[in-house]
């Protein structure tokens, strides 16, 4: 069972979905995909840092 998403997150998904749908060529789609991949990894890094802080751990930086 996956947690339900907040309205803000649902909006972000819709906005990104529309950006993907509006891509007219392959290069534009690649740039959108790379941008989303970067944002996803940045968010994952922030989440890891925050969890480590809450647990009193230090991240290795890998």
Protein Blocks (a to p, Z undefined) as FASTA:
>chain_A
ZZdddfklmmmmmmmmmmmmmpmbfklmmmmmmmmmmmmmmmmmmmmmmmmmmnopaceh
ZZ
